[in-house]
């Protein structure tokens, strides 16, 4: 019997398992995939971006979203459904668009992300993990003067609360990232020198192996989580179906929900409402070689206008972004991939030189297109802590687009909460 069962082996589940196992707890992790980090973590944007702490819900967002909604290839696409969860989420999101709420949520996310960034550095040094790390900072750039001015205001707030995000001029952008020098429509940007980038899947899978070999964590892969058995105000067991179709109940003292966009579905079976809705995102990985690598950015970039991020991950340039509110649909659509390709080719034509990037078959076959469901709360602040209904069910979920950024931070928060709860109740 385990002390703790972690449900989900993405970045949040594996980091949580790691920190608890280091404390001496006997930990098991369950995931339906054949390895860790095979869903949302698999091909994300690669940024550990404290500077991206501003939530989607802010005063200018509703007008911007209305402009985008009519365009299927816009950075945000909304597909209305007869799904009460979607409409409850949207109503709550509108309520979070007030300036006071947006600033409060930004500070909350910053606190988590700053601690997380520090912990990633500690863990990679302690465990010797390699994951195409680049500690060159993250540059946000803007083509519209008003958006740049709004970003400067947000940069001031973040700097006040511990994240040095400084405004930079057009000329300074060229010095920070020469690959942007030909794009004369950029009016300014902000730069956070301490932010990093790296391959989240590579990190998570390496950490999972360390959890198993060094700290005795047991992983149940290819295992479906069917239900949680509850009685007397506590979770008694998780009901599973293994790879061979065998059903079983696994018992533990504590259970941690780290299932991303699927967390509210499992929690709902227990009568627990989690206001998490999937924001479907996309990515491509453009191969880099001797002929085109010199045109690729070295610094990780955020194009706020098009909601795209760029990270140089070894032999590839990872390009990720957009959000689609369309339920739990994981279909990979070319019409959502195409804007990533076209906007990126416009920004970095040298990277795409000689590629047949206007050919849908070539794109879908050669650029490793990927889609995932990012578990978003209306505030972008994740659920971290003990559930109110069951004293041994803990939550670490709802990280939205910042699972890689906040993952280690929320794992540490939860481990601290669980330790304190155990001390008070032993």
MIROKOL-60260 format. One record per residue: x, y, z of N, C-alpha, C in turn. Coordinates in steps of 0.001 Angstrom, whole numbers, padded with zeros to 6 digits, always signed. Layout:
N
XYZXYZXYZ;...
***
This chain:
426
+000844-001197+000000+000000+000000+000000+000877+001243+000000;+000525+002221-000845+001270+003476-000915+000815+004433+000178;+001702+005350+000527+001289+006464+001375+000455+007442+000571;+000901+007697-000667+000260+008687-001529+000115+008110-002937;-001055+008285-003527-001253+007957-004935-001477+009258-005694;-000629+009509-006695-000745+010690-007551-001463+010279-008827;-002524+010982-009151-003315+010681-010346-002864+011599-011470;-002076+011069-012393-001565+011843-013514-000060+011962-013489;+000576+011741-014658+002040+011779-014747+002518+012842-015719;+001847+013991-015713+002356+015153-016427+003348+015893-015552;+003660+017114-015912+004652+017878-015144+004221+018077-013701;+002930+018336-013453+002493+018565-012069+002517+017275-011267;+002084+016171-011874+002077+014915-011145+003462+014418-010804;+004387+014501-011761+005730+013973-011534+006508+014847-010544;+006397+016161-010653+007093+017019-009685+006533+016817-008280;+005216+016621-008168+004618+016360-006862+005130+015038-006294;+005153+014007-007128+005655+012708-006678+007109+012813-006230;+007894+013557-006975+009324+013708-006653+009529+014339-005272;+008866+015446-005020+009082+016144-003751+008558+015338-002568;+007440+014640-002739+006928+013813-001654+007816+012601-001406;+008317+011986-002466+009204+010835-002305+010510+011233-001637;+011003+012423-001945+012226+012910-001290+012036+013066+000210;+010796+013326+000623+010494+013445+002051+010359+012092+002728;+010453+011024+001962+010386+009691+002531+009045+009008+002403;+008095+009619+001684+006793+008980+001502+006870+007922+000407;+006060+006893+000581+005945+005855-000440+004887+006311-001435;+005312+006567-002689+004452+007226-003669+004211+006312-004874;+002964+006310-005350+002602+005656-006608+001995+006696-007537;+002221+006545-008836+001683+007456-009840+000939+006631-010888;-000255+007089-011257-001074+006372-012241-001300+007258-013457;-001128+006689-014647-001365+007439-015876-001790+006485-016978;-002672+006938-017850-003170+006074-018921-002196+005925-020077;-001204+006807-020165-000237+006763-021268+000898+005785-020966;+001717+005427-021976+002814+004480-021760+004044+005075-021081;+004057+006399-020875+005182+007057-020220+004694+008378-019649;+005560+009026-018888+005210+010328-018332+005199+011395-019429;+004450+012463-019182+004467+013666-020037+004079+013398-021483;+003076+012567-021701+002686+012218-023065+001451+012970-023556;+000883+013839-022721-000294+014593-023159+000022+016085-023155;-000528+016866-022253-000368+018322-022318+001098+018752-022225;+001891+018049-021449+003302+018413-021278+004147+018093-022509;+003669+017218-023369+004496+016590-024395+005214+017586-025311;+004493+018520-025888+005105+019433-026872+004632+020857-026638;+004736+021297-025384+004290+022659-025086+005310+023690-025556;+005055+024958-025240+005882+026045-025764+007289+026115-025220;+007579+025376-024165+008957+025291-023672+009396+026409-022749;+008510+027342-022431+008920+028500-021633+008648+028312-020141;+009658+028573-019334+009462+028767-017895+009376+030278-017722;+008156+030777-017881+007955+032204-018137+007230+032894-016989;+007997+033263-015968+007422+034067-014882+006839+035352-015455;+007454+035877-016488+007018+037137-017105+005684+037012-017824;+005161+035794-017939+003873+035578-018611+002751+035396-017589;+002924+035983-016408+001993+035765-015303+000675+036501-015465;+000593+037473-016379-000675+038169-016554-001733+037190-017044;-002876+037090-016358-003906+036128-016763-004603+036540-018045;-005280+035578-018671-006075+035881-019858-007163+036891-019534;-007702+036811-018333-008785+037708-017921-008201+039033-017445;-008347+040070-018262-007911+041415-017901-008855+042404-018582;-008834+043691-018223-009849+044622-018725-009958+044707-020240;-008873+044549-020963-008941+044664-022411-009316+043384-023121;-009424+042288-022377-009634+040987-023007-011004+040820-023668;-012125+041230-023040-013426+040981-023685-013545+041596-025077;-013092+042829-025246-013177+043464-026560-012279+042746-027568;-011112+042332-027117-010192+041621-028001-010772+040284-028426;-011376+039594-027480-011959+038292-027766-013123+038424-028745;-013968+039433-028556-015093+039639-029467-014615+039845-030905;-013494+040532-031054-012922+040764-032380-012467+039453-033014;-011982+038536-032177-011441+037283-032682-012495+036210-032939;-013618+036277-032218-014539+035154-032209-015081+034783-033588;-015213+035749-034470-015781+035473-035787-014781+034818-036742;-013527+034719-036339-012497+034179-037220-012021+032818-036717;-012211+031802-037522-011836+030456-037099-010334+030282-036918;-009551+031157-037554-008104+031023-037456-007510+032083-036523;-008328+032658-035658-007862+033682-034728-007089+033034-033575;-006311+033824-032833-005577+033268-031697-006480+032608-030653;-007714+033118-030510-008675+032484-029624-009930+032167-030409;-010331+030904-030365-011527+030486-031092-012508+029864-030109;-013738+030330-030147-014775+029854-029248-015824+029091-030037;-016025+027839-029666-017044+027014-030315-018155+026751-029307;-019272+027503-029386-020345+027352-028387-020895+025929-028359;-021131+025412-027151-021629+024061-026987-022748+024029-025952;-023548+023003-026023-024591+022801-025016-023960+022127-023802;-023024+022823-023211-022233+022298-022099-022235+023340-020990;-022903+023047-019896-023021+024026-018815-021656+024434-018265;-020680+023520-018315-019350+023855-017801-018733+025007-018598;-018932+025003-019912-018371+026059-020747-018954+027418-020380;-020269+027484-020183-020922+028766-019921-020655+029272-018504;-020565+028361-017553-020187+028769-016188-018768+029320-016189;-017882+028652-016916-016489+029114-016999-016421+030505-017626;-017129+030711-018729-017103+032002-019412-017641+033123-018529;-018726+032852-017811-019282+033869-016914-018281+034227-015816;-017619+033218-015273-016615+033474-014236-015416+034223-014800;-015043+033863-016030-013918+034538-016679-014203+036030-016849;-015409+036378-017280-015771+037790-017427-015675+038512-016091;-016059+037839-015014-015956+038440-013698-014527+038693-013263;-013583+037932-013814-012168+038102-013469-011482+039160-014320;-012214+039771-015261-011604+040761-016156-011480+042140-015529;-011997+042342-014328-011828+043622-013641-010344+043867-013352;-009935+045117-013379-008532+045442-013138-008066+044928-011785;-008872+045120-010749-008464+044676-009410-008253+043168-009371;-009160+042425-010018-009024+040968-010036-007818+040538-010864;-007624+041187-012015-006495+040830-012883-005165+041057-012174;-005038+042182-011469-003796+042461-010748-003583+041470-009602;-004658+041166-008904-004563+040203-007793-004145+038826-008309;-004730+038400-009410-004386+037094-009979-002962+037072-010512;-002524+038193-011087-001146+038280-011576-000156+038070-010438;-000408+038728-009322+000499+038609-008171+000497+037175-007633;-000676+036535-007587-000755+035156-007108+000042+034216-008005;-000099+034379-009314+000643+033544-010261+002139+033818-010156;+002498+035083-009992+003910+035447-009842+004546+034750-008652;+003854+034733-007528+004404+034113-006326+004727+032647-006569;+003816+031952-007243+004041+030534-007548+005184+030373-008553;+005152+031173-009619+006117+031012-010711+007543+031343-010275;+007704+032353-009445+009046+032710-008974+009660+031578-008165;+008864+030999-007274+009353+029880-006477+009645+028673-007371;+008797+028470-008357+008957+027341-009260+010252+027439-010054;+010523+028619-010589+011748+028815-011374+012988+028523-010533;+012955+028940-009301+014072+028686-008389+014243+027185-008135;+013133+026493-007943+013188+025062-007668+013677+024263-008872;+013280+024672-010084+013791+023977-011264+015316+024028-011291;+015871+025167-010951+017334+025291-010934+017939+024364-009897;+017325+024291-008733+017845+023421-007677+017778+021953-008075;+016651+021561-008663+016454+020147-009003+017377+019724-010138;+017514+020533-011173+018368+020118-012292+019824+020015-011862;+020242+020872-010929+021623+020784-010441+021802+019568-009536;+020795+019310-008681+020899+018182-007760+020823+016844-008474;+020016+016758-009525+019775+015481-010190+020479+015347-011541;+021112+016417-012017+021849+016359-013278+020958+016160-014492;+019811+016812-014524+018861+016625-015624+019205+017554-016789;+019207+017006-017995+019447+017767-019218+018142+017854-020013;+017780+019062-020446+016517+019200-021180+016549+020394-022136;+017667+020599-022821+017840+021691-023779+017578+023043-023117;+018099+023191-021932+017918+024424-021168+018580+025606-021854;+017870+026727-021883+018451+028008-022275+018072+029044-021216;+019083+029630-020608+018866+030649-019583+019194+032031-020148;+018552+032337-021276+018823+033586-021983+017716+034617-021796;+016720+034293-020993+015608+035216-020782+014481+034996-021774;+013410+035754-021579+012265+035732-022485+011936+037159-022902;+011785+037342-024208+011487+038645-024787+010050+038653-025308;+009222+039563-024794+007887+039816-025349+008007+040987-026324;+007397+040865-027501+007481+041993-028444+006094+042372-028947;+005975+043657-029357+004670+044245-029694+004769+045061-030976;+003699+044984-031769+003613+045750-033007+002687+046958-032870;+001862+046969-031843+000887+048040-031628+001308+048850-030407;+001410+050161-030587+001902+051034-029522+001083+050899-028242;-000236+050833-028376-001078+050748-027186-000828+049456-026407;-000638+048348-027124-000356+047082-026449+000998+047122-025752;+001950+047783-026377+003258+047947-025749+003142+048764-024463;+002356+049820-024492+002172+050649-023295+001481+049873-022188;+000494+049062-022549-000164+048218-021547+000811+047208-020956;+001686+046673-021797+002684+045720-021325+003667+046377-020365;+003981+047638-020622+004887+048361-019729+004265+048526-018341;+002949+048772-018313+002267+048868-017031+002343+047539-016284;+002085+046453-016996+002155+045137-016371+003574+044812-015942;+004560+045241-016730+005959+045016-016373+006302+045713-015057;+005753+046907-014851+005982+047633-013594+005406+046862-012409;+004204+046317-012587+003570+045551-011509+004382+044308-011186;+004836+043605-012219+005612+042388-011990+006947+042697-011325;+007586+043765-011766+008870+044143-011165+008692+044488-009696;+007592+045143-009381+007290+045492-007987+007167+044253-007119;+006716+043152-007709+006480+041932-006937+007523+040846-007188;+008691+041233-007677+009813+040308-007679+010262+039758-009013;+009532+040037-010091+009940+039571-011421+010402+040762-012245;+011688+040853-012499+012234+042001-013225+011922+041870-014706;+010846+042538-015124+010427+042567-016524+010529+044019-016979;+011529+044316-017772+011796+045715-018092+011420+046043-019539;+010860+047228-019784+010578+047656-021158+011880+047828-021944;+011838+047461-023218+013013+047616-024080+012578+048266-025394;+013469+049069-025949+013193+049785-027193+013376+048879-028402;+012988+049402-029553+013177+048688-030808+014644+048349-031017;+015525+049276-030724+016961+049064-030917+017498+047998-029961;+017004+048012-028732+017484+047026-027769+016982+045624-028121;+015791+045545-028698+015276+044250-029157+016229+043640-030178;+016728+044452-031084+017657+043958-032104+018933+043406-031476;+019373+044025-030368+020585+043539-029698+020307+042245-028932;+019138+042162-028308+018792+040967-027537+018579+039772-028452;+017853+039988-029553+017574+038908-030494+017722+039402-031927;+018925+039242-032508+019176+039722-033874+018242+039113-034922;+017665+037937-034654+016779+037314-035631+015530+038143-035898;+015224+039098-035008+014057+039969-035190+014395+041273-035904;+015657+041469-036262+016097+042773-036766+015387+043199-038048;+014985+042270-038893+014359+042637-040162+012896+043037-039994;+012309+042764-038833+010881+043032-038622+010697+044445-038081;+010560+045405-038996+010524+046810-038615+009172+047247-038064;+008160+046364-038074+006860+046755-037527+006801+046598-036016;+007826+046030-035412+007867+045889-033954+008204+047248-033342;+007374+047709-032394+007560+049039-031816+008269+048999-030462;+008259+047860-029803+008899+047764-028497+008655+046410-027880;+009185+046226-026679+009016+044939-026028+009323+045023-024549;+009245+043881-023898+009684+043759-022506+010587+042537-022418;+011551+042594-021492+012533+041522-021400+012726+041120-019946;+012712+039806-019710+012971+039245-018382+014174+038322-018500;+015311+038808-018041+016558+038084-018234+016670+036790-017452;+015910+036634-016370+016021+035441-015534+015104+034312-015985;+014192+034582-016903+013326+033513-017407+014131+032527-018249;+013567+031334-018407+014289+030250-019077+013382+029526-020064;+013975+028620-020805+013201+027745-021687+013883+026386-021720;+013094+025391-022082+013622+024041-022154+012506+023069-022487;+012882+021839-022765+011938+020813-023186+011250+020212-021963;+009969+020538-021779+009226+020079-020605+009078+018560-020582;+008849+017961-021752+008712+016504-021792+010009+015816-021381;+011125+016315-021916+012410+015710-021593+012696+015817-020096;+012411+016975-019515+012622+017163-018083+011735+016215-017285;+010460+016170-017626+009509+015374-016853+009821+013896-016929;+010163+013409-018114+010476+011992-018249+011774+011632-017524;+012744+012539-017552+013982+012289-016810+013717+012279-015310;+012878+013206-014853+012564+013257-013422+011765+012027-012999;+010885+011537-013872+010127+010327-013563+011066+009131-013391;+012076+009031-014244+013046+007945-014117+013816+008055-012808;+014160+009275-012419+014861+009492-011144+013946+009140-009971;+012674+009518-010077+011714+009160-009035+011693+007650-008821;+011699+006921-009922+011578+005465-009864+012866+004815-009375;+014001+005202-009967+015257+004512-009682+015907+004953-008368;+015734+006217-008010+016429+006765-006843+015540+006876-005611;+014259+007120-005828+013375+007381-004684+012246+006367-004534;+012256+005333-005358+011327+004228-005171+009885+004492-005543;+009625+005520-006343+008256+005789-006788+007830+004699-007764;+006616+004220-007603+006102+003186-008507+005136+003826-009494;+005372+003606-010791+004523+004165-011836+003651+003071-012442;+002354+003345-012509+001409+002468-013186+001033+003141-014504;+001753+002789-015568+001452+003334-016890+000431+002438-017604;-000126+002986-018697-001172+002266-019449-002298+001813-018524;-002610+002639-017558-003617+002299-016551-004696+003366-016522;-005925+002971-016764-007043+003905-016786-007610+004090-015386;-007837+005335-015034-008467+005657-013757-009977+005694-013987;-010691+004748-013384-012132+004647-013610-012934+005480-012622;-012526+005466-011362-013331+006125-010343-012536+006191-009046;-013051+006955-008100-012517+006995-006753-013592+006488-005805;-013232+005525-004978-014177+004974-004011-014100+005794-002731;-015234+006332-002306-015275+007220-001141-016227+006676-000082;-015872+006934+001181-016740+006548+002296-016304+007310+003532;-017274+007803+004288-016970+008447+005560-016087+009670+005465;-016252+010453+004405-015478+011687+004278-014046+011496+003843;-013745+010329+003299-012387+010100+002814-012425+009228+001559;-011359+009295+000780-011200+008424-000375-010561+007126+000101;-011204+006020-000213-010704+004720+000219-009740+004102-000795;-010059+004294-002090-009251+003643-003123-009507+004295-004472;-008576+004080-005390-008785+004470-006779-009047+003187-007565;-010100+003193-008344-010468+002030-009138-009841+002171-010516;-009103+001167-010932-008314+001255-012164-008586+000071-013071;-008238+000265-014343-008196-000823-015313-006805-000836-015929;-006092-001937-015757-004728-002041-016252-004677-002310-017742;-003458-002400-018273-003271-002547-019715-003863-003839-020256;-003951-004862-019447-004526-006117-019893-006015-006219-019660;-006620-005109-019224-008049-005114-018955-008410-005530-017546;-007405-005806-016732-007657-006241-015361-008050-005050-014497;-009117-005233-013742-009591-004179-012852-009069-004419-011439;-008807-003286-010747-008240-003411-009402-008561-002148-008620;-008404-002229-007307-008514-001068-006420-007158-000853-005755;-006637+000362-005850-005383+000701-005187-005694+001622-004017;-005144+001300-002856-005446+002051-001641-004234+002865-001196;-004510+003951-000509-003446+004815+000004-004017+005692+001121;-003121+006350+001827-003578+007287+002855-004069+008583+002226;-003371+009045+001174-003729+010295+000509-003752+010102-001001;-004584+010913-001662-004711+010886-003115-004568+012321-003636;-003848+012481-004752-003616+013817-005302-004102+013844-006743;-004965+014795-007043-005564+014921-008366-004708+015844-009222;-004022+015277-010221-003147+016019-011137-003483+015647-012579;-004762+015618-012903-005205+015132-014202-005479+016233-015208;-005018+017447-014950-005181+018512-015917-006629+018737-016286;-006918+018797-017581-008267+019094-018055-009282+018014-017695;-008800+016852-017318-009716+015772-016949-010007+015747-015453;-009369+016624-014696-009622+016694-013256-011081+016988-012921;-011724+017986-013568-013114+018265-013195-014069+017116-013512;-013737+016288-014481-014612+015172-014834-014578+014099-013748;-013379+013776-013249-013271+012798-012171-013815+013379-010866;-013486+014640-010580-013974+015270-009358-015496+015363-009352;-016067+015596-010533-017515+015706-010630-018229+014441-010199;-017625+013279-010387-018227+012026-009947-018358+011976-008431;-017541+012775-007738-017574+012818-006277-018396+013984-005749;-019037+014719-006659-019806+015877-006239-018962+017103-005960;-017747+017141-006523-016855+018285-006345-016804+019072-007653;-017115+020358-007583-017063+021191-008782-015722+021914-008853;-014988+021695-009939-013759+022428-010226-014007+023241-011486;-013858+024542-011390-014130+025411-012539-012910+025439-013460;-012703+024317-014115-011602+024128-015066-012213+023767-016407;-011760+024451-017448-012245+024139-018793-011039+024051-019724;-011048+023083-020650-009870+022930-021518-009735+024047-022545;-008546+024606-022621-008197+025565-023677-007250+024819-024623;-007784+024410-025733-007021+023588-026664-005920+024411-027327;-004714+023928-027249-003581+024622-027843-002878+023757-028879;-002023+024384-029660-001341+023692-030759+000145+024047-030749;+000936+023161-031338+002353+023483-031515+002895+022784-032758;+003995+023319-033260+004787+022660-034294+006241+022693-033853;+007021+021779-034382+008454+021723-034090+009199+021741-035425;+009815+022879-035728+010460+023077-037023+011908+022589-036944;+012309+021644-037796+013685+021135-037759+014694+022239-038075;+015794+022240-037325+016887+023192-037554+018132+022419-037975;+018831+022985-038960+020061+022365-039425+021072+023462-039740;+022169+023101-040387+023233+024065-040652+022765+025218-041528;+021803+024978-042398+021395+026022-043334+020393+027014-042746;+019540+026585-041828+018496+027510-041340+018621+027887-039872;+019500+027227-039129+019567+027508-037696+020016+028941-037410;+020851+029497-038273+021355+030850-038025+020255+031903-038120;+019134+031549-038714+018022+032491-038822+017019+032351-037660;+017204+031321-036858+016258+031048-035773+016617+031863-034534;+015632+032255-033754+015921+032995-032512+016619+032102-031497;+017531+032682-030749+018175+031961-029647+017447+032238-028337;+016980+033471-028199+016223+033859-027008+014783+033395-027184;+014170+032910-026111+012770+032509-026188+011899+033760-026335;+010912+033694-027225+010117+034862-027604+008642+034642-027348;+007932+035749-027070+006478+035736-026980+005925+036835-027870;+005133+036423-028855+004434+037349-029743+003028+037518-029170;+002838+038561-028357+001569+038715-027653+000400+038996-028589;+000648+039642-029695-000441+039949-030630-001053+038684-031208;-000208+037739-031578-000684+036492-032187-000751+035332-031203;-000402+035604-029930-000445+034586-028876+000391+033358-029244;+001617+033627-029709+002545+032566-030066+003821+032696-029254;+004423+031560-028923+005718+031566-028253+006700+030747-029083;+007977+031106-028967+009048+030463-029730+010155+030054-028763;+010567+028800-028844+011664+028323-028001+012596+027436-028827;+013874+027715-028724+014907+026949-029416+015236+025734-028559;+014802+024550-028994+014986+023321-028219+015885+022357-028986;+017175+022556-028845+018122+021649-029490+018049+021710-030993;+017566+020665-031622+017537+020584-033085+016228+021090-033677;+015369+021709-032849+014077+022179-033326+013743+023555-032766;+012922+024265-033516+012322+025489-033015+010873+025157-032679;+010535+025187-031401+009174+024911-030977+008352+026193-031067;+007225+026108-031738+006300+027237-031896+004944+026768-031393;+004402+027465-030401+003166+027008-029776+002258+028183-029480;+000960+027891-029402+000037+028950-029032-001379+028688-029471;-002153+029745-029470-003587+029799-029747-004368+029074-028650;-005636+029350-028584-006512+028698-027611-007876+028506-028240;-008427+027338-028038-009707+026995-028622-010607+026441-027518;-011704+027134-027232-012639+026677-026209-013701+025833-026898;-013433+024557-026982-014299+023659-027752-014498+022331-027046;-014442+022338-025730-014651+021112-024980-013448+020193-024988;-013717+018911-024760-012649+017914-024623-012356+017255-025967;-012209+018081-026985-011973+017604-028350-010473+017683-028645;-009862+016548-028938-008417+016527-029185-008070+016306-030657;-009030+016564-031548-008755+016434-032982-007696+017448-033413;-006722+016990-034173-005661+017865-034665-006074+018433-036017;-006358+019738-036055-006898+020365-037257-005839+021198-037974;-005696+020985-039290-004731+021768-040056-005079+023243-040054;-006368+023594-040104-006725+025012-040186-006319+025769-038920;-006065+025047-037792-005551+025698-036590-004015+025680-036564;-003419+024740-037260-001956+024684-037360-001450+025731-038351;-002193+025964-039418-001738+026854-040484-001339+028242-039992;-002114+028896-039098-001673+030219-038634-000318+030196-037937;-000029+029121-037203+001282+029017-036563+002385+029016-037607;+002163+028245-038676+003173+028135-039723+003324+029458-040456;+002213+030046-040893+002278+031264-041706+002829+032448-040928;+002385+032637-039688+002903+033750-038886+004394+033575-038603;+004807+032350-038367+006220+032086-038078+007087+032266-039316;+006585+031825-040482+007337+031998-041726+007463+033471-042096;+006453+034250-041757+006505+035685-041995+007530+036358-041095;+007620+035879-039856+008538+036467-038880+009976+036006-039112;+010154+034732-039456+011495+034150-039639+011563+033414-040984;+011540+034136-042098+011514+033479-043409+012720+032592-043656;+013878+032973-043101+015073+032168-043309+014956+030778-042720;+014217+030650-041618+014040+029341-040987+013260+028405-041903;+012310+028966-042656+011427+028159-043498+011877+028094-044959;+013002+028719-045268+013474+028737-046655+013696+027315-047171;+013159+027036-048339+013298+025717-048942+012289+024693-048461;+011439+025093-047522+010415+024178-047004+009096+024398-047740;+008373+023334-047930+007079+023390-048615+005980+023677-047593;+006138+024782-046860+005279+025018-045699+003862+025458-046063;+003575+025713-047323+002198+026026-047729+001416+024770-048140;+002073+023667-048111+001457+022393-048479+000952+021706-047202;-000359+021544-047034-000894+020944-045803-000315+019566-045500;-000158+018732-046517+000368+017390-046279+001805+017447-045782;+002589+018372-046359+003978+018510-045918+004027+018998-044474;+003217+019987-044150+003190+020529-042787+002823+019453-041784;+001754+018727-042066+001275+017733-041108+002218+016543-040999;+003028+016322-042025+003943+015198-041995+005344+015529-041515;+005746+016808-041609+007147+017154-041350+007383+018083-040162;+006359+018778-039707+006568+019768-038638+006056+019296-037279;+005819+018009-037151+005393+017407-035882+004267+018193-035220;+003160+018435-035923+002063+019191-035324+001505+018469-034095;+001094+019254-033115+000652+018683-031843-000501+019509-031303;-001399+018853-030609-002465+019572-029927-002619+019022-028523;-003099+019850-027618-003277+019429-026231-004406+020239-025601;-004889+019763-024476-005922+020466-023716-005290+021046-022465;-005254+022375-022398-004624+023045-021263-005694+023374-020227;-005534+022894-019000-006586+022999-017978-006659+024393-017368;-007598+025192-017814-007622+026613-017463-008735+026940-016476;-008381+027666-015440-009369+028269-014552-009677+029666-015072;-010811+030262-014712-011107+031622-015182-010063+032651-014773;-009432+032453-013628-008432+033403-013132-007026+033058-013558;-006826+031856-014101-005515+031277-014401-004730+030887-013160;-005323+031035-011986-004698+030576-010738-005127+029128-010511;-004183+028208-010315-004550+026793-010191-005158+026450-008830;-005791+025287-008788-006265+024723-007523-005099+023992-006853;-004745+024408-005656-003679+023747-004904-004121+023635-003450;-004245+022422-002951-004615+022247-001554-005546+021075-001348;-006044+020960-000134-006925+019851+000239-008350+020155-000178;-009046+019151-000700-010446+019338-001054-011276+019508+000215;-012359+020233+000107-013205+020469+001270-014049+019256+001625;-014344+018427+000657-015278+017322+000873-014607+016074+001429;-013351+015832+001014-012646+014632+001448-011278+015048+001990;-011022+014702+003246-009827+015249+003896-008530+014646+003384;-008617+013520+002662-007388+012934+002113-007310+013029+000597;-008127+013898-000006-008046+014171-001441-007464+015557-001641;-006357+015622-002346-005636+016875-002548-005670+017252-004027;-005596+018547-004287-005697+019070-005649-004411+019773-006059;-003949+019491-007252-002840+020224-007860-003121+020243-009357;-003979+021151-009772-004499+021103-011136-005045+022461-011545;-005221+022658-012863-005773+023913-013357-004729+024961-013680;-003577+024542-014196-002456+025444-014446-002534+026178-015781;-003517+025868-016609-003671+026558-017881-002454+026407-018774;-002005+027529-019337-000837+027506-020221+000483+027523-019455;+000425+027566-018119+001642+027738-017324+001971+026515-016475;+001595+025332-016960+001929+024133-016209+003423+023928-016061;+004177+024179-017117+005638+024060-017084+006222+025145-016191;+005649+026322-016243+006156+027435-015437+005867+027241-013951;+004660+026831-013605+004259+026763-012198+004361+025370-011589;+004662+024350-012403+004574+022976-011933+005371+022667-010684;+006626+023045-010662+007453+022746-009499+007025+023578-008293;+006540+024781-008550+006103+025649-007454+004867+025118-006756;+003868+024682-007520+002664+024161-006876+002936+022816-006214;+003861+022029-006769+004238+020774-006121+004822+021045-004732;+005668+022057-004643+006253+022414-003346+005194+022948-002384;+004266+023756-002900+003182+024253-002057+002374+023098-001483;+002016+022145-002354+001188+021040-001909+001929+020149-000917;+003197+019859-001191+003977+019042-000268+004050+019698+001107;+004195+021025+001119+004212+021750+002387+002885+021661+003121;+001783+021812+002382+000451+021721+002988+000196+020329+003559;+000593+019307+002816+000374+017943+003286+001214+017636+004516;+002434+018131+004537+003285+017931+005697+002717+018610+006933;+002226+019830+006753+001649+020561+007876+000390+019873+008376;-000442+019393+007463-001680+018702+007853-001350+017432+008638;-000356+016694+008177+000044+015461+008864+000550+015769+010260;+001360+016803+010417+001897+017150+011733+000787+017545+012721;-000237+018245+012209-001310+018710+013082-002268+017601+013477;-002299+016517+012687-003304+015483+012935-002721+014154+013380;-001425+014098+013566-000825+012846+014068-000936+012782+015580;
***
